Amino acid sequence: MLVLLRFVARLPLPLLHLIGAALGWLVYLLSPRYRRMLGHNLDIAGLNTKRLRFSVVVETGKGALEIPAVWLRPLDRVAELVTDIRGWEEVEKAAARREGVIVTTPHIGCWEIVGQYVASRMPITVMYSPPNIKALEPLMRAGRNRGAAMKSVAADFGGVRAMLKALKRGEAIGILPDQVPGAGEGEWVEFFGWPAYTMTLLWRLSEQTGAPVLLCHAQRLPGGRGYRFAAEPLLAPRPPESPVRALNRSLEHLIRRYPEQYLWGYNRYKVPAGVRPPAA
């Protein structure tokens, strides 16, 4: 598998996206479970049109095929794939406070390249959860560890402690905010109108260190022309809205801008083991 992925990583981005689009359709046609989850999540968001659904299938396939290139190419070559940069001054302004920078990146566009691009300009520690395919974990860890520039830590107590240390050094950390956290690590708040168990870690880290939270993402440009990196502040809570709900509202705002590039096939509304379901 590693030999195959290394070969895939060398292919030009336009070709990767072309093959990925075909792969996306293959998975969609062969997996009833994926079709149901995709349609269910788009229904909740009120976005389930045939045109958007088909675009999501294509973009999801592209996203799967571009990951080997992001993980296995040298860091400088990965950073070169970012051909348009918006809002980097927000990162610099946050870093100037010397309290660290919390980079939060939802599953939209090429989320894997966000941490890599930040790592090309400042040190970053990223948190990861083990993949469902265990054989991919060593590859994922290798792709997310880039010497002093980028380190990956597990989503456990030791990982949280490592991220606190990175913030106290004035460095950046990276967290995916739309993964379902474990029991005791989240709260039920609305996401597109439905309750979703949402992590509280971002705000705990920000409160403990004073580090600002930035919403960063990398939009996939058409024709394999690379990616547009963008950084922006999160939307401020609207009292009595909690910061966790404001986080989800920020994600909704971003996703509505680029709905075709969001990972709608993920079971965002599941009830984690040991967590009481939300009140009806």
C-alpha positions in Angstrom: 0.0 0.0 0.0 2.8 2.4 0.9 4.5 1.9 -2.5 1.2 2.6 -4.2 0.6 5.7 -2.2 4.1 7.0 -2.9 3.4 6.6 -6.6 0.1 8.4 -6.3 1.8 11.2 -4.3 4.0 12.0 -7.4 1.1 12.5 -9.8 0.3 16.0 -10.9 -2.5 17.6 -8.9 -4.9 17.9 -11.9 -4.5 14.2 -12.6 -5.0 13.3 -9.0 -8.3 15.3 -8.9 -9.4 13.7 -12.1 -8.9 10.2 -10.8 -10.3 11.2 -7.4 -13.5 12.4 -9.1 -14.0 9.0 -10.6 -13.2 7.3 -7.3 -15.8 9.5 -5.6 -18.5 8.3 -8.0 -17.4 4.7 -7.6 -17.8 4.9 -3.8 -21.2 6.7 -4.1 -22.6 4.1 -6.5 -21.3 1.1 -4.5 -22.1 2.3 -0.9 -25.7 2.6 0.1 -24.6 3.6 3.6 -22.5 6.5 2.2 -25.4 7.7 0.0 -27.8 7.6 3.0 -25.4 9.6 5.2 -24.7 12.1 2.5 -28.3 12.7 1.8 -29.3 12.8 5.5 -26.7 15.5 6.4 -27.6 17.6 3.3 -31.3 17.3 4.2 -30.6 18.6 7.7 -28.7 21.6 6.3 -31.5 22.2 3.7 -29.0 21.8 0.9 -30.0 18.5 -0.7 -30.2 19.3 -4.4 -29.1 16.9 -7.0 -26.6 19.4 -8.4 -24.9 19.9 -5.0 -25.0 16.3 -4.1 -23.2 15.3 -7.3 -20.7 18.1 -6.7 -20.0 16.8 -3.2 -19.4 13.3 -4.6 -16.8 14.7 -7.0 -15.1 16.9 -4.4 -15.0 14.2 -1.8 -13.2 11.9 -4.2 -10.7 14.6 -5.0 -10.1 15.1 -1.3 -9.3 11.4 -0.8 -6.7 11.3 -3.7 -4.9 14.5 -2.7 -4.0 13.3 0.8 -1.0 11.2 -0.2 0.5 14.1 -2.0 0.1 16.3 1.1 1.5 13.7 3.4 4.3 12.3 1.4 5.8 15.3 -0.6 8.5 17.4 1.0 7.0 20.3 3.1 8.3 23.0 0.7 6.6 21.3 -2.3 3.4 20.9 -0.3 3.4 24.6 0.6 3.8 25.5 -3.1 0.4 24.0 -3.8 -1.1 26.9 -1.9 -1.3 29.4 -4.8 -3.6 32.0 -3.2 -3.3 33.3 0.4 -6.0 35.3 2.2 -5.9 36.6 5.8 -2.4 35.5 6.8 -2.1 38.9 8.5 -4.7 37.5 11.0 -2.2 34.7 11.9 0.7 37.2 12.2 -1.4 39.5 14.4 -2.4 36.6 16.7 1.2 35.3 16.8 2.5 38.8 17.8 0.6 38.5 21.1 3.0 35.6 22.0 0.3 33.6 23.6 0.1 31.0 20.9 -2.3 30.6 18.0 -5.2 28.1 17.9 -5.8 27.1 14.2 -9.1 25.4 13.9 -9.8 23.7 10.6 -13.1 21.9 9.7 -13.4 19.1 7.2 -13.7 21.4 4.2 -11.6 21.7 1.1 -8.1 20.2 1.7 -8.0 20.4 5.5 -4.7 18.4 5.6 -2.8 21.2 3.7 -3.7 23.8 6.3 -1.4 22.6 9.0 1.3 21.9 6.4 1.1 25.4 5.1 1.2 26.9 8.6 4.2 24.7 9.4 6.1 26.2 6.4 5.9 29.6 8.1 5.8 28.8 11.9 5.9 25.8 14.2 2.6 24.0 14.8 1.4 21.0 16.8 -1.6 19.2 15.5 -4.0 16.8 17.2 -5.2 13.6 15.5 -7.5 10.8 16.1 -6.5 7.3 14.8 -8.0 6.5 11.4 -10.5 3.8 10.9 -8.1 1.9 8.7 -5.3 1.1 11.3 -2.7 0.4 8.5 -2.9 4.1 7.6 -1.9 5.4 11.1 1.9 5.2 10.6 1.5 7.0 7.3 -0.7 9.6 8.7 1.7 10.2 11.6 4.6 10.5 9.2 2.7 13.0 7.1 1.8 15.1 10.1 5.3 15.1 11.6 7.7 17.5 9.9 10.6 17.7 12.3 10.6 20.9 14.3 8.1 22.6 12.0 5.1 20.3 12.6 4.4 17.7 15.3 1.3 15.5 15.7 -0.1 14.4 19.1 -2.9 11.9 20.0 -6.3 13.1 21.2 -5.7 12.2 24.8 -4.4 13.8 28.0 -0.8 13.7 26.9 -1.7 15.3 23.6 -3.6 18.2 25.4 -0.6 18.7 27.6 1.7 18.9 24.6 -0.6 21.5 23.0 -0.6 23.6 26.1 3.2 23.6 26.1 3.2 24.6 22.4 0.9 27.6 23.1 3.0 28.7 26.1 6.0 28.7 23.7 4.0 31.1 21.5 3.6 28.5 18.8 0.5 27.4 16.8 -1.7 24.3 17.4 -4.2 22.7 15.0 -7.5 21.1 15.9 -10.3 19.8 13.7 -13.5 21.3 15.4 -16.2 19.2 13.7 -15.1 15.7 14.8 -17.3 14.1 17.4 -15.4 14.2 20.7 -15.5 11.5 23.4 -17.6 11.4 26.6 -17.1 14.4 28.8 -15.2 16.4 26.1 -18.2 18.1 24.5 -21.6 19.5 24.8 -24.8 19.3 22.7 -25.3 22.4 20.6 -27.0 23.0 17.3 -25.3 22.4 14.0 -27.5 23.3 11.1 -30.5 23.2 13.5 -29.8 19.7 14.9 -28.0 18.9 18.2 -24.5 17.8 17.6 -22.0 16.8 20.3 -19.3 19.5 19.9 -15.9 19.7 21.4 -15.2 22.2 24.2 -11.4 21.8 24.1 -10.8 24.8 21.9 -12.3 27.2 24.5 -10.6 25.5 27.4 -7.2 25.9 25.7 -8.0 29.5 24.8 -9.1 30.4 28.3 -6.1 28.8 29.9 -3.5 30.5 27.7 -5.2 33.6 26.2 -4.4 32.2 22.7 -6.8 33.5 20.0 -8.8 31.0 17.9 -8.6 31.4 14.1 -10.8 29.6 11.5 -8.4 28.4 8.8 -9.3 26.5 5.6 -7.9 25.7 2.2 -10.4 25.9 -0.7 -9.7 23.5 -3.6 -9.3 25.5 -6.8 -10.8 24.2 -10.1 -8.7 22.5 -12.6 -6.1 21.3 -10.1 -4.7 24.8 -9.8 -3.9 24.4 -6.2 -5.5 25.8 -3.0 -6.6 29.1 -1.6 -5.6 29.3 2.1 -7.7 31.6 4.2 -7.6 32.6 7.9 -10.4 34.5 9.7 -11.6 35.1 13.2 -14.5 33.1 14.6 -17.8 34.8 14.9 -18.4 36.3 18.3 -21.0 34.7 20.6 -24.4 36.4 20.6 -25.5 36.5 24.3 -26.8 34.2 25.7 -25.1 32.0 23.0 -22.3 29.8 24.3 -18.8 30.0 22.6 -19.3 26.4 21.5 -22.5 27.3 19.6 -20.7 30.3 18.2 -18.1 27.9 16.9 -20.7 25.8 15.1 -22.3 29.0 13.7 -18.9 30.0 12.3 -18.6 26.6 10.7 -22.1 26.9 9.2 -21.2 30.3 7.8 -18.1 28.9 6.1 -19.7 25.7 4.8 -22.5 27.7 3.2 -19.9 29.5 1.2 -18.3 26.3 -0.2 -20.9 23.5 0.5 -19.6 21.3 -2.3 -16.3 20.9 -0.5 -17.5 19.9 2.9 -17.3 16.3 4.2 -21.0 15.6 4.3 -20.5 11.9 4.4 -19.2 12.1 8.0 -21.7 11.0 10.8 -21.6 14.4 12.6 -24.7 13.8 14.6 -23.8 10.4 16.2 -24.1 9.9 20.0 -20.6 8.9 21.3 -20.3 5.9 23.7 -21.1 7.0 27.3 -22.8 10.2 26.3 -26.5 10.8 27.2 -28.4 11.6 24.0 -29.7 15.2 23.7 -33.2 15.9 25.0 -35.9 15.5 22.4 
